[in-house]
Amino acid sequence: MRKQPKNIYRISWLGVDPQHNYEKYFPDYKGAYEFASNIQQPLMLKLENEKKGGLKWVIAKNEAGQELINNTKIKRKIQQKYSKIVGNNSEVITTVQYAKSQRNRLANGLVVAPALIYIGGKYALPGVLRVVLVGIGVVLGYNNLSKYYINYKLHKDSGIPEEVPSSEEKKIKNDTK
């Protein structure tokens, strides 16, 4: 009698009501990956080992899993280094939101702030308005560029690699074409 293959991949996802968690098990990566691609925000786990009646699962290298790992690393790094500044904020942001906010900070610090300073210093405006524009430009530029630098340094120090799909994902994507 042939032994059934062990289900070593688990897909978990939240239902319409976030309090409901669903799971489905698969014996191979390809089946799990194809099923996960049809679900919104799936988390793929791989069975690492069984000890004393317990199971140890590892997050598999798919998009949602990698984003969860990256967000957790960033959050832990922020809490570790800047907990006095940031506080105990448990808000989670995605790497896409993080990248957009970094681009906005950079644009504000390098484009908007210098434009305000230039307009306040160059054009013939009433004295109070000129001082206000220059002041806002300086404060805006300083705040945005300093926050950009802090976040850039945290991201760089966290050791998070660039978003690159794993070799298993690449192989499956090529097989399905």
C-alpha positions as CSV (number, residue, x, y, z in Angstrom):
1,M,0.0,0.0,0.0
2,R,1.4,3.4,-1.1
3,K,1.7,6.0,1.6
4,Q,-0.1,9.3,1.0
5,P,2.2,12.3,0.6
6,K,2.4,14.5,3.7
7,N,0.8,17.9,3.6
8,I,3.8,20.1,4.2
9,Y,2.3,23.5,2.9
10,R,-0.4,25.4,4.7
11,I,-2.3,28.4,3.3
12,S,-4.0,30.6,5.8
13,W,-6.2,33.6,5.1
14,L,-8.8,35.8,6.7
15,G,-12.4,35.7,5.7
16,V,-14.7,38.6,5.0
17,D,-15.0,38.9,8.8
18,P,-11.4,39.3,10.0
19,Q,-12.2,37.2,13.0
20,H,-12.6,34.1,10.8
21,N,-9.3,32.4,9.9
22,Y,-9.3,29.6,7.2
23,E,-6.6,27.1,6.3
24,K,-6.0,24.5,3.6
25,Y,-3.1,22.0,3.3
26,F,-1.1,20.9,0.3
27,P,1.6,18.3,-0.3
28,D,3.6,20.4,-2.8
29,Y,4.6,24.0,-3.4
30,K,3.1,24.2,-6.8
31,G,-0.4,23.3,-5.7
32,A,-0.2,25.6,-2.7
33,Y,1.1,28.5,-4.8
34,E,-1.6,28.1,-7.4
35,F,-4.3,28.1,-4.7
36,A,-2.7,31.0,-2.9
37,S,-2.7,33.1,-6.1
38,N,-6.5,33.0,-6.2
39,I,-6.9,34.3,-2.6
40,Q,-6.6,37.8,-1.3
41,Q,-3.6,38.2,1.1
42,P,-2.8,34.5,1.7
43,L,0.0,33.5,4.1
44,M,1.9,30.4,3.0
45,L,3.6,28.3,5.7
46,K,5.9,25.3,5.3
47,L,6.1,22.5,7.8
48,E,9.7,22.5,9.2
49,N,9.5,19.7,11.8
50,E,7.3,17.8,14.3
51,K,8.5,17.6,17.9
52,K,6.7,16.3,21.0
53,G,3.3,16.4,19.3
54,G,3.8,20.0,18.1
55,L,4.3,21.3,14.6
56,K,6.9,24.1,13.7
57,W,5.8,26.1,10.6
58,V,8.0,28.5,8.7
59,I,6.8,31.3,6.5
60,A,7.2,30.3,2.9
61,K,8.9,32.7,0.4
62,N,5.9,34.1,-1.5
63,E,4.9,37.8,-1.8
64,A,2.6,38.0,1.3
65,G,5.1,36.1,3.4
66,Q,8.0,38.2,2.4
67,E,6.1,41.4,3.0
68,L,5.1,40.2,6.5
69,I,8.8,39.3,7.2
70,N,10.0,42.7,6.0
71,N,7.3,44.7,7.9
72,T,8.1,42.8,11.1
73,K,11.8,43.5,10.7
74,I,11.2,47.2,10.1
75,K,8.8,47.4,13.0
76,R,11.2,45.7,15.4
77,K,14.0,47.9,14.3
78,I,12.0,51.0,14.9
79,Q,10.8,49.8,18.3
80,Q,14.3,48.8,19.3
81,K,16.1,52.0,18.2
82,Y,13.4,54.7,18.4
83,S,10.9,53.5,21.0
84,K,11.3,56.7,23.0
85,I,10.6,58.8,19.9
86,V,7.9,56.7,18.2
87,G,6.3,55.3,21.3
88,N,4.6,51.9,21.4
89,N,2.7,52.3,18.2
90,S,1.5,49.0,16.8
91,E,0.3,50.3,13.4
92,V,1.4,48.2,10.6
93,I,2.3,49.7,7.2
94,T,3.1,47.8,4.0
95,T,6.3,48.1,2.1
96,V,4.4,49.8,-0.8
97,Q,3.0,52.4,1.6
98,Y,6.4,52.9,3.1
99,A,8.0,53.4,-0.3
100,K,5.3,56.0,-1.3
101,S,5.7,58.0,1.9
102,Q,9.5,58.0,1.5
103,R,9.1,59.3,-2.1
104,N,6.7,62.0,-0.8
105,R,9.1,63.1,1.9
106,L,11.9,63.3,-0.6
107,A,9.9,65.3,-3.1
108,N,8.7,67.7,-0.3
109,G,12.2,68.2,1.0
110,L,13.9,68.6,-2.4
111,V,11.2,70.3,-4.5
112,V,8.5,72.0,-2.5
113,A,10.6,73.4,0.3
114,P,13.2,75.0,-1.9
115,A,10.4,76.4,-4.1
116,L,8.8,78.1,-1.1
117,I,12.2,79.5,0.0
118,Y,12.9,80.8,-3.5
119,I,9.4,82.4,-3.9
120,G,9.7,84.0,-0.4
121,G,13.2,85.3,-1.1
122,K,13.0,86.4,-4.8
123,Y,9.5,87.9,-5.4
124,A,8.3,91.3,-4.3
125,L,5.8,90.2,-1.7
126,P,4.8,91.9,1.6
127,G,7.5,91.4,4.3
128,V,5.4,89.2,6.6
129,L,4.4,86.9,3.7
130,R,8.1,86.5,2.6
131,V,9.2,85.6,6.1
132,V,6.3,83.1,6.5
133,L,7.1,81.4,3.1
134,V,10.8,81.2,3.9
135,G,10.1,79.9,7.4
136,I,7.7,77.2,6.1
137,G,10.1,76.2,3.4
138,V,13.0,75.7,5.9
139,V,10.9,73.8,8.5
140,L,9.2,71.7,5.8
141,G,12.6,70.8,4.2
142,Y,14.3,70.0,7.5
143,N,11.4,67.9,8.9
144,N,10.9,65.9,5.7
145,L,14.6,65.3,4.9
146,S,15.4,64.3,8.5
147,K,12.5,61.8,8.6
148,Y,13.5,60.5,5.2
149,Y,17.1,60.0,6.4
150,I,16.0,58.2,9.7
151,N,13.7,55.8,7.7
152,Y,16.4,55.3,5.1
153,K,19.0,54.4,7.7
154,L,16.5,52.1,9.5
155,H,15.7,50.3,6.3
156,K,19.3,50.0,5.3
157,D,20.4,48.8,8.7
158,S,17.6,46.2,8.9
159,G,19.3,44.1,6.2
160,I,16.0,43.6,4.3
161,P,16.8,42.5,0.7
162,E,15.1,44.1,-2.3
163,E,11.8,42.6,-3.3
164,V,12.9,39.6,-5.4
165,P,10.7,36.5,-5.9
166,S,12.2,33.3,-4.7
167,S,13.5,30.7,-7.1
168,E,10.5,28.4,-6.5
169,E,8.1,31.3,-7.5
170,K,10.1,32.0,-10.6
171,K,10.1,28.4,-11.6
172,I,6.3,28.1,-11.2
173,K,5.6,31.3,-13.0
174,N,7.7,30.1,-15.9
175,D,6.0,26.7,-15.9
176,T,2.5,28.3,-16.0
177,K,3.3,30.4,-19.1
